[in-house]
Amino acid sequence: MTPSLAALPLLAALSATPAGEAVVYTPATLVDRIDGGAELVKEHGFVELSVRRYTVGGDAGDARLEVDRYQMRDPLGALGLYLDRCGSETPDPTLVPRHTVGRYQLLMLCGDAVAVVTNPAGDEALVPAMVDLARDLCPRPPDPPPDPFGLLPARGLDPSSRRIVRGPVGLAAFATLGDGDVLRLGGDVHGVAGLYPGPEGTVLTRVVVDYRDAGAAAAVLVALRNAVDRDPYLVAGPLTEGAPLTWTDWASRRCEARIDGAVLTISLGLPAEPR
Amino acid sequence: MVPREVMAVRDDRRTMDDRWSRRDVIRGLAAGAASAPVVLGAPSRSWAQEPPAEVRTNLDQFTAVPRGPHAIPGPWPGRVVQVTDPACLTGGAIDAPTVAAMLRTALESLAGMDPGELFGRLFTANDLVGIKVNPVGPPLIAVHTEVVDALIGWLTAGGLPRDHIVIWDRFDTMLAEAGFVPERFPGVRIEGLQTSGDDDRPAVDGQGNHVSAERFDPEFYYLAEGVPGRGVPGYDSDEAYLEQHVFAGDRSYFGKLVTRELTRIINVGPFKNTGNGVSMATKNLGYGVMCNTGRLHRPLFFRVNTEVLAAPPVRDKLVLNVLDAIYAQYEGGPMLSEAHVVEHHALYVATDPIALDTIGHGQMVAMRKARGVPVNEHPRYTSYLHDAEALGLGVADPARIEHVVLP
């Protein structure tokens, strides 16, 4: 079984003491904690958020830390949330689980959960206590996180750009292809996306989804064609049976969507076709 | 590859949609609930597949009111001044004198005149001046108290009494968390348009009325017809929505502070993103001057930023926009995400909020590209700025914006 984050009430970090009860947020109340961004968390399979404050240094007065512990449905959802938030990672060498830490926030992936330790005052002296808290939250080394990115061609991929896409909000970071869940991910199917830097500042974006069913992939291609037709900023290319669905975007970039069995691959910003 | 069925329905979208519905019925029956909402035509998930309907608002009522003498974009449309000084930030501490000097330099450059003279151009000593701050994401990306200190210093030097200044935002508790408390700003009024309430002081009374309801103007509202604050996805219940948003109909009432009290507004926003767009000048007011906004995010989002700025109490009183960009967050907003925050060491000023957001958006995109962060530049994330230009609220065409970078 994948180790998960320790429950917040059991925490007893070396230098931090729980202050008050944990506050729990459900999918229906998450917006009360993260107004702006809750939808993306939910797409990844959000189950519950527990928030608790800690004081540091006994009677040290105002010094405090906060822990936000996101319980996700599965390790893939936790990885998706972590990758959306981690940026360029700056880990502490003493902390084993995948994480990044700054003066104000520590973000950690632990099995099927993600923890954020916040140091609201930005007091550098509290960073060791943040790391301590994180260590207590994930005491056993978790299983290696899942690696869903095999669907993305490795050549030329910027690894730091990889993301997991489980709905339209996640997709929007890479592409706008109509309104609603055009890729019909529904939070249950997942796709992966990444960037491929090219010459002269060009970037190729790829989104790949394995639907496990060729019919489902074909259905999404039709929905995509509808979306391209409806978008005033996209110009659909000619339809040719057996060829990819093609269009150009507002910046005259060449784009296509193709299916290979159950796998849909969307490419945005393809190199210009030779004349 | 394009399957044969796509080819066959190329010119008959309605027929094709109908066919999809029938197929979805079958798939829904076979696969469970995943596609059922589409089948039934009554989506229960927040990411339903139907495109949003066109929403009727009362923008026409706003634009029918003749513009006031101070209406945006003000005396310097399309002009944005950015002043950068690394000395404003040392080891995480903000240097207030440097920030004050940056503001002075920015104002001089914007107006081509001494800040004292500029005060006389924009204000009188009798004005009640509201400084709209953004308290989300302290201590990095919330508006910093030192920036507001600098503005108060300028205003009082021009002759405005301290008790003619109101630091305000929509929520009282968030103001306090960001350091905007009376003891920090003696003599200055600090006001949230509404209270958030807590366990000891519920925001909604036993009759279902929000305790802050009286603070909103029943005669001035933003209408979004058919978009009520009831049943909004993401809220535990309609009661929970009411607690946060005061009213739950299809009208968002403006704060009385804005419509009846303030005579001038200074808009101080952060430098941060919200999804693929920005939460800088226009969003700080678009979602900050009125209640019942939770219902607007999904169907209207950026459109609100344009249309609320066209409302006379905002359009005719907003005389200056400032971006606190001592830190800048290019991803993960509107909440704080330290992993995406950079020390930017800058202040921006403009009388034109549209030009300011246009410049900010471009710089936010550039920051993302420089760091390999995914970028989606679909025009829908900036079209609201062009809509605002069409309404005469500012300049969105980069070719007509003068971006002055100092030093």
Interface residues (C-beta under 8 A of the other chain):
Chain A: T26 A28 T29 L30 V31 D32 I34 D35 G36 G37 A38 E39 E43 D84 R85 C86 G87 S88 E89 T100 G102 R103 Y104 Q105 L107 P120 A121 G122 E124 D158 S160 S161 R163 G167 P168 V169 A172 A173 F174 A175 T176 G178 D179 G180 D181 V182 R184 G186 D188 A193 L195 P197 G201 V203 T205 A216 A218 A219 L221 V222 A223 R225 N226 D229 R230 Y233 L239 T240 E241 G242 A243 P244 L245 D249 W250 A251 R258 I259 D260
Chain B: M1 V2 P3 R4 E5 V6 M7 V9 R10 R13 M16 D17 W20 R23 R27 A34 S35 R45 S46 W47 A48 Q49 E50 P51 P52 G92 P138 P139 L140 G234 Y235 D236 S237 A240 Q244 T274 G275 N276 S279 G294 E331 G332 G333 P334 M335 L336 S337 E338 A339 H340 K369 R371 G372 V373 P374 V375 N376 E377 H378 P379 R380
